Amino acid sequence: MKKNIHLLTGIFLAIVLASIIIYSIENSKSFLQIIIGYIVFILPIIFISSFKSKLLSFSLAFVTILIAYFLYKFEYYDTIIGIIMAIICGGTLYYYRVSKAKVFKK
C-alpha cells in the first residue's frame, strides 16, 4: 500500500511539474528566469531541517529576502515559477528522502 502511495505521488508531481513547464512555454515565460529561481531555492528547501542554529536560520532568511528583493527590482517575475517548482520538488525530496533517512549504527 505504501509503495502505491509513493508511486501515485510521483506521478502526480510529474503531472504538476510538466503542466507548469507547459504553461510557461505557452505563455512565453523566460526559461532562463525559471531556471534561476529553481536553482537558487532547491537546496535550501531540501535541507531546511538541517538549519538548527539561529545563525544559519538568520543567514538563510536574510539571503532569501535579498534575492527576492533583487529579483523584484530587476523585474524577474518569471522566477516565481522556478521557485514554485523548487518548493514542489524540494518539499517532496525533503519529506520522502531527507527526513526519513535512518542513521547507521555500528
GUMARLUM-151641 format. One record per residue: residue number from 1; x, y, z of N, C-alpha, C in turn. Coordinates in pm, 1 decimal, decimal comma. Layout:
<atoms>
+-----+----------+----------+----------+----------+----------+----------+----------+----------+----------+
:   k :      n_x :      n_y :      n_z :     ca_x :     ca_y :     ca_z :      c_x :      c_y :      c_z :
+-----+----------+----------+----------+----------+----------+----------+----------+----------+----------+
: NUM :        X :        Y :        Z :        X :        Y :        Z :        X :        Y :        Z :
...
+-----+----------+----------+----------+----------+----------+----------+----------+----------+----------+
</atoms>
This chain:
<atoms>
+-----+----------+----------+----------+----------+----------+----------+----------+----------+----------+
:   k :      n_x :      n_y :      n_z :     ca_x :     ca_y :     ca_z :      c_x :      c_y :      c_z :
+-----+----------+----------+----------+----------+----------+----------+----------+----------+----------+
:   1 :     81,6 :   -119,4 :      0,0 :      0,0 :      0,0 :      0,0 :     86,1 :    125,9 :      0,0 :
:   2 :    194,2 :    123,7 :     80,2 :    280,1 :    241,3 :     90,3 :    352,6 :    268,4 :    -41,5 :
:   3 :    391,3 :    161,7 :   -111,4 :    456,8 :    180,1 :   -241,6 :    361,8 :    242,4 :   -342,9 :
:   4 :    234,4 :    205,2 :   -336,6 :    136,4 :    262,8 :   -427,9 :    119,2 :    411,9 :   -403,9 :
:   5 :    122,1 :    454,2 :   -277,4 :    110,3 :    597,0 :   -245,9 :    230,9 :    672,1 :   -299,1 :
:   6 :    350,4 :    615,2 :   -281,9 :    471,3 :    678,7 :   -334,4 :    465,9 :    686,8 :   -487,0 :
:   7 :    416,6 :    582,4 :   -549,6 :    405,1 :    579,9 :   -694,9 :    305,4 :    685,9 :   -742,2 :
:   8 :    191,9 :    693,2 :   -678,5 :     91,0 :    792,1 :   -715,8 :    138,4 :    934,7 :   -688,8 :
:   9 :    211,3 :    953,4 :   -580,2 :    266,2 :   1085,3 :   -550,4 :    365,2 :   1127,9 :   -657,9 :
:  10 :    450,6 :   1037,1 :   -699,5 :    547,1 :   1066,6 :   -804,9 :    478,9 :   1100,8 :   -936,5 :
:  11 :    376,4 :   1025,5 :   -971,9 :    303,5 :   1052,7 :  -1096,2 :    233,2 :   1187,8 :  -1087,8 :
:  12 :    169,3 :   1216,5 :   -974,7 :    100,7 :   1344,0 :   -956,8 :    198,2 :   1461,7 :   -965,4 :
:  13 :    313,8 :   1449,9 :   -901,1 :    412,3 :   1557,8 :   -905,9 :    469,5 :   1575,8 :  -1045,9 :
:  14 :    486,7 :   1467,0 :  -1119,0 :    533,6 :   1477,5 :  -1257,6 :    431,6 :   1551,3 :  -1343,1 :
:  15 :    304,5 :   1522,8 :  -1321,9 :    199,2 :   1592,0 :  -1396,6 :    197,8 :   1740,4 :  -1362,0 :
:  16 :    210,8 :   1773,2 :  -1234,4 :    209,8 :   1913,3 :  -1191,9 :    328,8 :   1988,7 :  -1249,9 :
:  17 :    448,3 :   1931,1 :  -1239,8 :    567,0 :   1998,2 :  -1292,8 :    561,4 :   2012,0 :  -1444,6 :
:  18 :    514,9 :   1908,3 :  -1513,0 :    502,6 :   1916,5 :  -1658,6 :    400,2 :   2022,5 :  -1698,5 :
:  19 :    291,5 :   2031,7 :  -1623,1 :    192,2 :   2133,7 :  -1656,1 :    244,1 :   2274,4 :  -1629,3 :
:  20 :    327,4 :   2292,2 :  -1527,6 :    388,5 :   2423,3 :  -1502,8 :    481,9 :   2460,8 :  -1616,8 :
:  21 :    560,6 :   2365,4 :  -1663,1 :    652,5 :   2392,3 :  -1773,9 :    575,1 :   2421,4 :  -1902,4 :
:  22 :    469,5 :   2344,5 :  -1929,4 :    387,6 :   2368,0 :  -2049,0 :    320,2 :   2505,1 :  -2041,1 :
:  23 :    270,0 :   2541,8 :  -1924,2 :    210,8 :   2674,3 :  -1905,2 :    313,7 :   2783,6 :  -1934,1 :
:  24 :    435,1 :   2763,5 :  -1888,0 :    540,6 :   2862,6 :  -1909,2 :    574,6 :   2878,2 :  -2057,3 :
:  25 :    580,0 :   2767,5 :  -2127,6 :    611,0 :   2772,7 :  -2270,8 :    496,8 :   2839,1 :  -2347,5 :
:  26 :    373,6 :   2802,2 :  -2316,1 :    258,6 :   2856,7 :  -2387,3 :    239,8 :   3006,2 :  -2364,4 :
:  27 :    282,2 :   3056,4 :  -2249,3 :    265,6 :   3197,7 :  -2217,7 :    394,8 :   3276,9 :  -2234,4 :
:  28 :    490,1 :   3222,2 :  -2305,9 :    617,1 :   3288,0 :  -2338,9 :    690,0 :   3340,9 :  -2216,3 :
:  29 :    701,7 :   3258,0 :  -2114,7 :    777,7 :   3294,4 :  -1995,3 :    925,4 :   3267,9 :  -2022,0 :
:  30 :   1010,2 :   3338,8 :  -1951,6 :   1154,0 :   3325,2 :  -1969,2 :   1203,3 :   3197,2 :  -1902,2 :
:  31 :   1255,0 :   3105,8 :  -1983,1 :   1304,2 :   2979,3 :  -1928,8 :   1428,3 :   3001,4 :  -1844,0 :
:  32 :   1511,1 :   3098,7 :  -1878,5 :   1630,4 :   3130,8 :  -1800,1 :   1591,2 :   3177,7 :  -1659,5 :
:  33 :   1490,7 :   3261,5 :  -1649,3 :   1446,8 :   3308,7 :  -1518,5 :   1386,7 :   3195,6 :  -1434,6 :
:  34 :   1318,1 :   3104,9 :  -1499,7 :   1262,2 :   2989,6 :  -1428,3 :   1374,2 :   2903,2 :  -1372,0 :
:  35 :   1476,9 :   2879,9 :  -1451,9 :   1592,1 :   2800,5 :  -1406,4 :   1663,9 :   2870,3 :  -1291,3 :
:  36 :   1680,0 :   3002,1 :  -1298,6 :   1745,2 :   3077,7 :  -1191,1 :   1666,8 :   3060,7 :  -1060,8 :
:  37 :   1535,6 :   3078,2 :  -1065,8 :   1453,2 :   3061,2 :   -946,2 :   1461,3 :   2920,8 :   -890,4 :
:  38 :   1465,3 :   2822,9 :   -978,0 :   1472,4 :   2683,1 :   -933,6 :   1606,7 :   2653,1 :   -868,2 :
:  39 :   1715,0 :   2692,1 :   -933,1 :   1849,1 :   2660,3 :   -882,5 :   1878,0 :   2729,9 :   -750,3 :
:  40 :   1834,9 :   2854,5 :   -738,4 :   1864,4 :   2930,0 :   -616,6 :   1791,5 :   2871,7 :   -495,6 :
:  41 :   1671,1 :   2817,9 :   -513,6 :   1590,0 :   2777,2 :   -399,3 :   1579,4 :   2627,6 :   -376,4 :
:  42 :   1630,4 :   2543,1 :   -464,2 :   1610,4 :   2399,2 :   -447,3 :   1686,4 :   2343,6 :   -327,0 :
:  43 :   1813,2 :   2375,3 :   -310,6 :   1890,7 :   2319,5 :   -199,5 :   1846,1 :   2370,6 :    -63,0 :
:  44 :   1819,5 :   2501,1 :    -45,7 :   1769,6 :   2542,3 :     86,5 :   1638,8 :   2475,3 :    125,5 :
:  45 :   1553,1 :   2450,3 :     29,4 :   1425,1 :   2386,2 :     61,4 :   1445,1 :   2239,4 :     96,3 :
:  46 :   1533,7 :   2171,3 :     26,2 :   1558,5 :   2029,6 :     55,4 :   1617,5 :   2012,6 :    195,1 :
:  47 :   1713,1 :   2096,3 :    230,8 :   1785,0 :   2078,8 :    356,1 :   1742,2 :   2179,7 :    462,6 :
:  48 :   1616,7 :   2222,6 :    460,6 :   1567,6 :   2321,5 :    556,7 :   1574,3 :   2268,5 :    700,1 :
:  49 :   1562,2 :   2139,2 :    719,0 :   1567,1 :   2083,3 :    854,3 :   1708,8 :   2078,7 :    909,6 :
:  50 :   1808,9 :   2095,8 :    824,9 :   1947,1 :   2092,2 :    870,6 :   1988,5 :   2219,5 :    942,8 :
:  51 :   1911,0 :   2326,4 :    926,8 :   1945,4 :   2452,9 :    989,7 :   1895,8 :   2453,1 :   1133,0 :
:  52 :   1982,6 :   2411,3 :   1224,5 :   1943,8 :   2401,1 :   1364,5 :   1985,2 :   2523,0 :   1445,9 :
:  53 :   2078,5 :   2602,3 :   1398,0 :   2124,6 :   2717,6 :   1475,3 :   2054,4 :   2844,8 :   1430,0 :
:  54 :   2055,8 :   2944,2 :   1517,5 :   1993,3 :   3071,9 :   1486,8 :   2069,4 :   3144,6 :   1377,0 :
:  55 :   2200,4 :   3130,8 :   1375,6 :   2281,6 :   3199,9 :   1275,6 :   2252,1 :   3149,0 :   1135,0 :
:  56 :   2241,7 :   3018,0 :   1118,3 :   2211,1 :   2962,6 :    987,0 :   2068,9 :   2998,4 :    942,6 :
:  57 :   1974,9 :   2996,3 :   1035,3 :   1837,6 :   3034,9 :   1001,0 :   1831,8 :   3181,5 :    961,0 :
:  58 :   1902,7 :   3266,1 :   1036,2 :   1908,5 :   3408,3 :   1002,8 :   1971,5 :   3428,5 :    866,1 :
:  59 :   2081,5 :   3358,7 :    840,1 :   2150,7 :   3372,4 :    711,5 :   2061,7 :   3330,1 :    595,9 :
:  60 :   1991,1 :   3219,7 :    611,3 :   1901,7 :   3172,5 :    505,8 :   1790,6 :   3273,8 :    480,5 :
:  61 :   1729,6 :   3324,1 :    586,6 :   1621,5 :   3421,5 :    571,2 :   1673,6 :   3551,1 :    509,4 :
:  62 :   1789,1 :   3597,3 :    553,5 :   1847,3 :   3721,7 :    503,3 :   1880,0 :   3711,8 :    354,4 :
:  63 :   1945,6 :   3604,4 :    315,9 :   1981,9 :   3585,0 :    175,2 :   1856,9 :   3568,2 :     89,3 :
:  64 :   1757,7 :   3496,3 :    139,4 :   1633,6 :   3478,0 :     65,3 :   1562,1 :   3611,0 :     42,7 :
:  65 :   1558,4 :   3695,1 :    146,0 :   1494,1 :   3825,8 :    132,0 :   1568,6 :   3913,0 :     32,4 :
:  66 :   1701,9 :   3911,8 :     37,9 :   1780,2 :   3990,7 :    -57,2 :   1761,6 :   3941,7 :   -200,2 :
:  67 :   1762,5 :   3812,1 :   -219,1 :   1743,0 :   3756,5 :   -353,2 :   1604,0 :   3792,3 :   -405,0 :
:  68 :   1502,3 :   3780,3 :   -318,8 :   1366,3 :   3815,9 :   -359,9 :   1357,8 :   3963,5 :   -396,0 :
:  69 :   1424,8 :   4049,0 :   -319,9 :   1423,5 :   4192,0 :   -350,0 :   1487,3 :   4220,6 :   -485,1 :
:  70 :   1604,9 :   4161,5 :   -510,2 :   1673,5 :   4186,8 :   -637,1 :   1595,8 :   4129,5 :   -755,8 :
:  71 :   1533,4 :   4015,2 :   -737,0 :   1450,6 :   3959,4 :   -844,1 :   1333,3 :   4051,6 :   -874,1 :
:  72 :   1274,1 :   4109,0 :   -770,4 :   1163,9 :   4203,6 :   -790,1 :   1214,1 :   4333,9 :   -851,6 :
:  73 :   1327,2 :   4382,3 :   -803,6 :   1383,1 :   4509,7 :   -850,9 :   1418,1 :   4503,1 :   -999,4 :
:  74 :   1476,2 :   4393,6 :  -1042,1 :   1515,4 :   4378,7 :  -1182,3 :   1404,5 :   4317,0 :  -1268,1 :
:  75 :   1286,5 :   4305,9 :  -1211,1 :   1166,6 :   4258,0 :  -1279,8 :   1181,2 :   4116,9 :  -1336,8 :
:  76 :   1239,1 :   4029,3 :  -1258,3 :   1248,1 :   3888,2 :  -1295,2 :   1127,5 :   3815,9 :  -1236,4 :
:  77 :   1010,0 :   3848,2 :  -1286,0 :    887,3 :   3793,5 :  -1230,1 :    867,7 :   3646,1 :  -1263,5 :
:  78 :    931,5 :   3600,4 :  -1367,7 :    915,5 :   3460,3 :  -1406,8 :    991,3 :   3365,3 :  -1314,8 :
:  79 :   1077,0 :   3418,6 :  -1229,2 :   1147,5 :   3332,6 :  -1133,8 :   1052,1 :   3273,0 :  -1032,2 :
:  80 :    936,2 :   3334,5 :  -1015,1 :    837,3 :   3280,3 :   -921,6 :    796,4 :   3138,9 :   -964,5 :
:  81 :    789,2 :   3116,8 :  -1092,9 :    755,6 :   2982,7 :  -1143,1 :    864,0 :   2883,1 :  -1103,4 :
:  82 :    990,6 :   2922,7 :  -1116,1 :   1101,0 :   2836,8 :  -1074,2 :   1100,6 :   2811,4 :   -924,8 :
:  83 :   1065,3 :   2913,3 :   -847,1 :   1058,6 :   2897,3 :   -701,9 :    946,4 :   2800,2 :   -665,0 :
:  84 :    833,7 :   2809,9 :   -733,1 :    723,3 :   2716,6 :   -708,1 :    766,0 :   2574,1 :   -741,6 :
:  85 :    837,8 :   2558,5 :   -852,8 :    886,9 :   2424,9 :   -888,1 :    986,2 :   2374,4 :   -784,7 :
:  86 :   1072,3 :   2462,4 :   -732,7 :   1168,2 :   2423,0 :   -629,3 :   1097,2 :   2382,7 :   -500,8 :
:  87 :    990,6 :   2454,6 :   -466,1 :    914,5 :   2419,2 :   -346,2 :    848,4 :   2282,6 :   -363,2 :
:  88 :    792,9 :   2257,4 :   -480,2 :    727,8 :   2128,0 :   -504,4 :    830,1 :   2014,3 :   -501,4 :
:  89 :    938,0 :   2027,3 :   -577,5 :   1040,4 :   1921,3 :   -582,5 :   1115,3 :   1909,5 :   -450,3 :
:  90 :   1158,8 :   2022,3 :   -397,6 :   1237,2 :   2021,2 :   -273,7 :   1157,0 :   1972,6 :   -155,4 :
:  91 :   1031,2 :   2014,8 :   -146,2 :    946,6 :   1967,5 :    -36,8 :    923,0 :   1817,9 :    -43,4 :
:  92 :    904,5 :   1768,1 :   -163,3 :    884,9 :   1624,4 :   -179,9 :   1011,9 :   1547,5 :   -146,4 :
:  93 :   1125,8 :   1595,7 :   -195,0 :   1251,8 :   1528,6 :   -163,4 :   1281,8 :   1533,1 :    -14,0 :
:  94 :   1253,3 :   1646,4 :     48,9 :   1274,1 :   1657,1 :    193,3 :   1185,0 :   1558,2 :    267,8 :
:  95 :   1058,4 :   1552,5 :    231,4 :    964,4 :   1468,0 :    304,3 :    992,7 :   1319,3 :    284,5 :
:  96 :   1021,6 :   1278,3 :    161,5 :   1037,3 :   1135,5 :    134,4 :   1179,2 :   1083,9 :    147,2 :
:  97 :   1278,6 :   1170,8 :    140,4 :   1416,5 :   1122,4 :    145,6 :   1494,0 :   1173,4 :    266,2 :
:  98 :   1505,5 :   1302,8 :    281,0 :   1594,3 :   1359,5 :    382,0 :   1542,2 :   1334,0 :    522,4 :
:  99 :   1415,0 :   1356,8 :    547,3 :   1363,1 :   1341,8 :    682,5 :   1342,6 :   1195,8 :    721,9 :
: 100 :   1333,0 :   1106,8 :    626,4 :   1306,6 :    966,9 :    655,7 :   1433,3 :    881,0 :    661,9 :
: 101 :   1550,7 :    940,5 :    639,5 :   1674,8 :    864,0 :    638,1 :   1709,2 :    816,1 :    779,0 :
: 102 :   1755,8 :    693,7 :    788,3 :   1796,2 :    637,0 :    917,1 :   1948,2 :    634,3 :    924,2 :
: 103 :   1999,4 :    662,9 :   1040,7 :   2143,2 :    665,3 :   1061,6 :   2189,1 :    523,4 :   1090,7 :
: 104 :   2300,5 :    485,7 :   1027,6 :   2355,6 :    353,6 :   1050,2 :   2430,2 :    351,5 :   1183,8 :
: 105 :   2410,4 :    245,6 :   1262,1 :   2481,5 :    230,4 :   1389,5 :   2567,4 :    106,7 :   1382,0 :
: 106 :   2681,8 :    117,0 :   1445,4 :   2774,6 :      2,5 :   1445,9 :   2744,4 :    -93,3 :   1558,1 :
+-----+----------+----------+----------+----------+----------+----------+----------+----------+----------+
</atoms>
